[in-house]
Each structure stands twice: as structure tokens, then as C-alpha cells.
């Protein structure tokens, strides 16, 4: 592809990923992303399926060049079918999350934080069950009693989760203040200040109090992306850089579907588990 002083060359193609090298005067343009989006449209017209810009960065080897990764979204029809079949359930769940955020009840907000601490390396169903049993006690039980309760309820890591829950109590005011920030800034604050929260758990908490613009990248989402050939393997852990890269991919998918990242998570979870949880 050549357009004036800009050229595009395919560097790599793997299943549903395409890496293209753009060179020329593009580095001096304020509208560089327009070139990338234009190629996505050309790919769609020539292949008959949607493509989306996943990521782009300056080439390390070639000056005035960008390496752009595209995702082939030929599975959107499958997801659109799921969206149509369970949209009312998902919209109802989103309204429930928004209501929690609108009430801004400190005890309820802290309960959702504890739920997200509990679900790390555990199950959503188990976290829901424990939250329902202990939500009146998250703010008050001493750490040893909390650990005993978590152990009796079957949690895999009762001591460490009790430590995280009890240790977060003094941050309640800061957590409420963080919720006045934008989604990404609030997530950074949570990851930096609340022990037991990584990017996944912080994103989960924000979604459960009504935020919509962060992705919850758990093993079900990673398994979906792996099955679709968008990631080559399912990583055991995600660095911040890798997390944000996959979040950009999910954002492209959500935009193509016309749903938020919060809604997309529920649809993908349903695709992989047949359940709409929280």
C-alpha cells in the first residue's frame, strides 16, 4: 500500500494478528492514526471481515516508521448473537453496578472491594458466597477471626485474604476519593495503594461500582482470546504493559460491537461459562 509519501508493508501474519510497517512522513503527521484506520477499512473491504487497530509504536529498527498490529475480528457475528440473546440480563446487571456507585455507601463500596480481593486466584461463585456471608463483618472482624471465617467458608488463601481485607479498612476514605477520578487514574491509585489488588482486581472493583472503561482480564477472557488466535498462549501473570496491551485489543472489540468494556466482559464470560455473574 502506498499513499503519497506513506507506505505500508506486511511484516508478520499469524492467525488473527497482522503486523504492518508504516513508513514515510507519517511520524510528522498529527493524524497518524488515520492512516492506520484507513488500512483497517481497506482490509475489511478486501477480506470481507472486520479488522481493528490493536496497537502501534515507533519502529525500533526503522526511522520515521511505525509498527502497527491489527486484529482480525471475524468472530464478531458469534458475539453479536450472544449480545442479542442476553442483552436484557447484561443491561440489568450493569444497572445494578451503577446503582452501587450512585449510592456511594461506604460499607457497600468496601464490600465490593473485599469481593474483588477474595476472587483473586479463586472463583467468582466462591467470592459471591463468601461476600454474602461476611458482608456485615468486613469492616469489623479482627484479622484472626476473619481468617477463621474465610477458612470455614472454604477460601483457598484465608490468612492472606484476611490480611488484605483488614489492611484495607484504613483506606476507605481514600478509596471513596479515588472514585471521583477517571477510570484509569482510579485504577492506578487502587493498584498502588491497596494490597491484594492488581490490575485485574482493581478493574473488577471499578466495574462493580459502575465504571465502564476498564477491562477485567481474567483466565476466561484470556482463554477466549487464545481460542480466537489473538494471543499465542495464556500467560500465568500479566505485566502492566501486557495488561494494557490486551485491554486495547478488548477495547477495539467492544467498539466494533458497540458495547462498553464493562458489558463486553459479561458477554465474553457468558460465551466461555454460560453464566452472567459479577
PyMOL commands that set and color helices and strands:
alter all, ss='L'
color gray80, all
select helices_A, chain A and resi 25-28+32-47+76-103+106-119+124-134+143-152+158-178+183-193+199-208+219-227+240-257+261-273
alter helices_A, ss='H'
color red, helices_A
select strands_A, chain A and resi 2-3+6-14+17-24+51-58+65-72
alter strands_A, ss='S'
color yellow, strands_A
deselect
rebuild
show_as cartoon
